Amino acid sequence: MQAGRLTVATGALLALAACGRGAPEPRPAPTASAAEAPVAAPSPPPSDIGETPSLTPSLVPPVEPTPRAAPGDDDSSLSIDAPAALPTLSLPLPDMTLVPRASSSPAPPAKPAPVTEQSFAPRDECSRLPGWPAFRDKLARAVADKDVRAFAALAAHDVKLDYGGGSGRRELRERLGDPARGLWRELAQILPLGCSDANGILALPWYFWNLPIDIDPHAAMLVTGDAVPLRAKPDPDARVLATLDWPVVALPPGKFDPAARYTPVRTRAGKLDGYVLTAKLRSVLAYRLVAERQGSDWKLTAFIAGD
């Protein structure tokens, strides 16, 4: 009886063992190690402006620290797997120097320097004289209006008009009224050229009392303007020898033609020969005004040209 029970128990145990071999025991899921598991990045602290930090942590893969090279080690010994050790491409840079393109047009000539000549640019030595500014204003108004009577009223009764005996207010009015003489144009050119004072005798233009004593006044011309070109030929495209700033230049004998576009001249200091626009030249003996004080008023005592 007991032997039968033992046999049954043994058979049951063998059956259970056979069932266990048919279905393997399930293994637990692998757990990530501390170096492999994703790590939750810490949320940034709240900013000063009251920003609320995110409640969901960001998962970032762990980054192993990059090994530092020991002093004296070559940079190439660092592992290329580390971000700081990525190789640097050392390629030669192309030459980016700008090369000017060849131009078919010639290069502009260098700007000539002004010739060192004495300047006779307009100056005003008369504006501080008592009564002169008011007198000059009346003079300028009469010229602008071409007012014969107003202009004659500013002249002395014996105003000198030429070196042949012409004088007086009546003669002055007649000459101002003669369009062929062009005296209004002459007066309009005189007034901007300044005023000089020689012991109470005033001259307009300024240069008249200040001309060099070594010039020939019949062959001397004033260049009226700054940086006036002195050209090698009487042509607007000719080479510029120098630029002139209000100098006195000399004319070759018998070479002045007021109708010509250019006039040949020679500079005094530089001794340069060239051509200047005739419109930029004014004879030093052209019309001028002379004024003197008579009593408490200023009067024009001469309106004259020549010598």
PAMI-703956 format. One record per residue (C-alpha): residue in one letter; residue number from 1; x, y, z. Coordinates in steps of 0.05 Angstrom, whole numbers. Layout:
R gugu logu c1 c2 c3
R A NUM X Y Z $
...
// end
This chain:
R gugu logu c1 c2 c3
R M 1 0 0 0 $
R Q 2 55 47 19 $
R A 3 95 27 -42 $
R G 4 36 45 -86 $
R R 5 30 114 -56 $
R L 6 104 126 -66 $
R T 7 98 107 -138 $
R V 8 40 156 -149 $
R A 9 78 213 -115 $
R T 10 139 200 -156 $
R G 11 99 201 -220 $
R A 12 67 268 -201 $
R L 13 134 299 -187 $
R L 14 161 276 -255 $
R A 15 101 305 -290 $
R L 16 110 372 -256 $
R A 17 184 373 -275 $
R A 18 167 358 -347 $
R C 19 117 416 -349 $
R G 20 169 463 -321 $
R R 21 218 447 -376 $
R G 22 168 463 -430 $
R A 23 156 535 -409 $
R P 24 219 572 -388 $
R E 25 214 619 -330 $
R P 26 208 692 -354 $
R R 27 268 736 -339 $
R P 28 259 805 -307 $
R A 29 266 866 -354 $
R P 30 338 893 -357 $
R T 31 349 956 -318 $
R A 32 393 1011 -346 $
R S 33 457 1026 -310 $
R A 34 471 1095 -283 $
R A 35 516 1111 -342 $
R E 36 465 1087 -394 $
R A 37 398 1110 -367 $
R P 38 373 1178 -390 $
R V 39 382 1231 -338 $
R A 40 331 1284 -323 $
R A 41 362 1353 -336 $
R P 42 350 1399 -277 $
R S 43 300 1454 -291 $
R P 44 330 1524 -293 $
R P 45 316 1567 -232 $
R P 46 262 1618 -239 $
R S 47 286 1683 -270 $
R D 48 280 1751 -238 $
R I 49 219 1769 -278 $
R G 50 177 1715 -245 $
R E 51 179 1663 -300 $
R T 52 149 1595 -277 $
R P 53 196 1536 -289 $
R S 54 171 1478 -330 $
R L 55 143 1420 -289 $
R T 56 164 1368 -341 $
R P 57 238 1351 -336 $
R S 58 277 1347 -401 $
R L 59 314 1283 -414 $
R V 60 383 1292 -443 $
R P 61 433 1238 -459 $
R P 62 492 1237 -414 $
R V 63 556 1265 -442 $
R E 64 621 1237 -418 $
R P 65 673 1290 -401 $
R T 66 724 1303 -454 $
R P 67 793 1281 -432 $
R R 68 842 1339 -426 $
R A 69 909 1334 -460 $
R A 70 967 1334 -414 $
R P 71 1014 1393 -420 $
R G 72 1058 1383 -480 $
R D 73 1012 1331 -513 $
R D 74 997 1339 -586 $
R D 75 924 1359 -600 $
R S 76 919 1303 -650 $
R S 77 923 1252 -593 $
R L 78 853 1271 -568 $
R S 79 796 1223 -584 $
R I 80 756 1246 -644 $
R D 81 693 1221 -608 $
R A 82 698 1279 -560 $
R P 83 662 1342 -585 $
R A 84 721 1388 -570 $
R A 85 769 1344 -610 $
R L 86 733 1346 -677 $
R P 87 786 1353 -732 $
R T 88 796 1423 -761 $
R L 89 804 1429 -836 $
R S 90 868 1467 -851 $
R L 91 857 1486 -924 $
R P 92 895 1543 -957 $
R L 93 850 1604 -965 $
R P 94 842 1631 -1036 $
R D 95 875 1698 -1052 $
R M 96 818 1749 -1045 $
R T 97 860 1810 -1066 $
R L 98 819 1855 -1112 $
R V 99 853 1864 -1178 $
R P 100 832 1928 -1214 $
R R 101 803 1916 -1282 $
R A 102 839 1946 -1339 $
R S 103 803 2007 -1365 $
R S 104 805 2032 -1436 $
R S 105 798 2105 -1412 $
R P 106 862 2141 -1390 $
R A 107 872 2156 -1317 $
R P 108 854 2228 -1297 $
R P 109 915 2273 -1292 $
R A 110 940 2294 -1224 $
R K 111 911 2359 -1200 $
R P 112 963 2414 -1207 $
R A 113 983 2453 -1146 $
R P 114 968 2528 -1143 $
R V 115 1026 2571 -1165 $
R T 116 1055 2612 -1109 $
R E 117 1036 2682 -1133 $
R Q 118 1017 2744 -1095 $
R S 119 942 2745 -1087 $
R F 120 900 2808 -1098 $
R A 121 834 2777 -1077 $
R P 122 781 2829 -1056 $
R R 123 786 2858 -986 $
R D 124 747 2913 -950 $
R E 125 788 2964 -912 $
R C 126 733 3017 -911 $
R S 127 674 2986 -873 $
R R 128 695 3016 -806 $
R L 129 701 3087 -831 $
R P 130 646 3132 -804 $
R G 131 588 3140 -852 $
R W 132 618 3095 -905 $
R P 133 572 3034 -898 $
R A 134 510 3077 -907 $
R F 135 542 3112 -967 $
R R 136 561 3046 -999 $
R D 137 490 3019 -990 $
R K 138 463 3080 -1028 $
R L 139 516 3068 -1082 $
R A 140 498 2995 -1089 $
R R 141 423 3010 -1092 $
R A 142 433 3062 -1147 $
R V 143 475 3013 -1188 $
R A 144 425 2956 -1180 $
R D 145 367 3002 -1201 $
R K 146 408 3036 -1255 $
R D 147 384 3101 -1226 $
R V 148 421 3157 -1261 $
R R 149 398 3214 -1215 $
R A 150 411 3174 -1150 $
R F 151 481 3156 -1173 $
R A 152 498 3227 -1196 $
R A 153 475 3254 -1128 $
R L 154 530 3213 -1095 $
R A 155 584 3245 -1138 $
R A 156 622 3310 -1125 $
R H 157 601 3368 -1170 $
R D 158 669 3364 -1205 $
R V 159 675 3288 -1207 $
R K 160 731 3268 -1255 $
R L 161 710 3223 -1312 $
R D 162 771 3216 -1357 $
R Y 163 842 3243 -1368 $
R G 164 820 3288 -1425 $
R G 165 781 3339 -1384 $
R G 166 714 3305 -1377 $
R S 167 682 3319 -1310 $
R G 168 620 3341 -1272 $
R R 169 553 3312 -1253 $
R R 170 518 3333 -1317 $
R E 171 570 3296 -1359 $
R L 172 565 3237 -1313 $
R R 173 489 3232 -1323 $
R E 174 497 3235 -1398 $
R R 175 549 3179 -1398 $
R L 176 508 3135 -1352 $
R G 177 449 3143 -1400 $
R D 178 490 3121 -1461 $
R P 179 481 3045 -1469 $
R A 180 541 3042 -1516 $
R R 181 589 3059 -1458 $
R G 182 564 3002 -1415 $
R L 183 580 3040 -1350 $
R W 184 527 3004 -1309 $
R R 185 560 2938 -1325 $
R E 186 627 2967 -1305 $
R L 187 599 2992 -1239 $
R A 188 567 2924 -1224 $
R Q 189 636 2891 -1233 $
R I 190 672 2942 -1189 $
R L 191 630 2938 -1126 $
R P 192 645 2864 -1108 $
R L 193 721 2876 -1114 $
R G 194 731 2909 -1047 $
R C 195 754 2977 -1022 $
R S 196 822 3003 -1000 $
R D 197 838 3063 -958 $
R A 198 899 3107 -973 $
R N 199 900 3161 -920 $
R G 200 826 3176 -927 $
R I 201 823 3169 -1003 $
R L 202 784 3107 -1019 $
R A 203 791 3065 -1082 $
R L 204 745 3012 -1109 $
R P 205 768 2959 -1129 $
R W 206 814 2943 -1070 $
R Y 207 874 2923 -1113 $
R F 208 882 2991 -1145 $
R W 209 920 3021 -1086 $
R N 210 959 2956 -1076 $
R L 211 989 2940 -1144 $
R P 212 1063 2919 -1147 $
R I 213 1108 2977 -1167 $
R D 214 1148 2933 -1215 $
R I 215 1091 2917 -1263 $
R D 216 1075 2950 -1329 $
R P 217 1003 2972 -1316 $
R H 218 987 2974 -1391 $
R A 219 1005 2899 -1398 $
R A 220 981 2875 -1330 $
R M 221 917 2837 -1319 $
R L 222 884 2812 -1255 $
R V 223 860 2740 -1256 $
R T 224 792 2745 -1223 $
R G 225 777 2681 -1185 $
R D 226 804 2622 -1146 $
R A 227 836 2561 -1178 $
R V 228 832 2590 -1248 $
R P 229 866 2540 -1296 $
R L 230 928 2561 -1334 $
R R 231 927 2516 -1395 $
R A 232 982 2495 -1442 $
R K 233 939 2512 -1503 $
R P 234 878 2556 -1516 $
R D 235 832 2496 -1510 $
R P 236 786 2475 -1454 $
R D 237 814 2404 -1459 $
R A 238 887 2425 -1458 $
R R 239 934 2405 -1401 $
R V 240 930 2448 -1339 $
R L 241 998 2476 -1321 $
R A 242 976 2508 -1256 $
R T 243 917 2539 -1220 $
R L 244 916 2613 -1205 $
R D 245 885 2649 -1145 $
R W 246 875 2723 -1159 $
R P 247 946 2739 -1184 $
R V 248 968 2795 -1230 $
R V 249 995 2767 -1296 $
R A 250 1030 2798 -1355 $
R L 251 1006 2800 -1428 $
R P 252 1053 2791 -1487 $
R P 253 1058 2857 -1525 $
R G 254 1002 2866 -1574 $
R K 255 970 2798 -1559 $
R F 256 906 2819 -1524 $
R D 257 841 2806 -1562 $
R P 258 780 2818 -1518 $
R A 259 737 2777 -1566 $
R A 260 782 2715 -1561 $
R R 261 761 2659 -1514 $
R Y 262 832 2650 -1486 $
R T 263 888 2700 -1475 $
R P 264 963 2683 -1470 $
R V 265 993 2705 -1404 $
R R 266 1057 2697 -1362 $
R T 267 1057 2691 -1287 $
R R 268 1102 2738 -1249 $
R A 269 1134 2693 -1197 $
R G 270 1131 2626 -1232 $
R K 271 1148 2652 -1301 $
R L 272 1099 2604 -1331 $
R D 273 1070 2616 -1400 $
R G 274 999 2592 -1413 $
R Y 275 928 2610 -1431 $
R V 276 872 2636 -1387 $
R L 277 799 2648 -1403 $
R T 278 792 2720 -1426 $
R A 279 729 2727 -1384 $
R K 280 772 2715 -1322 $
R L 281 819 2774 -1337 $
R R 282 811 2846 -1317 $
R S 283 858 2902 -1335 $
R V 284 889 2936 -1274 $
R L 285 872 3002 -1309 $
R A 286 799 2985 -1319 $
R Y 287 745 3031 -1289 $
R R 288 750 3047 -1215 $
R L 289 716 3093 -1166 $
R V 290 750 3142 -1119 $
R A 291 714 3170 -1059 $
R E 292 733 3224 -1009 $
R R 293 700 3257 -950 $
R Q 294 671 3326 -964 $
R G 295 645 3357 -900 $
R S 296 605 3305 -864 $
R D 297 589 3264 -926 $
R W 298 627 3218 -973 $
R K 299 628 3236 -1047 $
R L 300 653 3202 -1110 $
R T 301 710 3245 -1136 $
R A 302 728 3201 -1195 $
R F 303 697 3148 -1239 $
R I 304 752 3136 -1289 $
R A 305 793 3085 -1329 $
R G 306 863 3087 -1359 $
R D 307 925 3122 -1335 $
// end
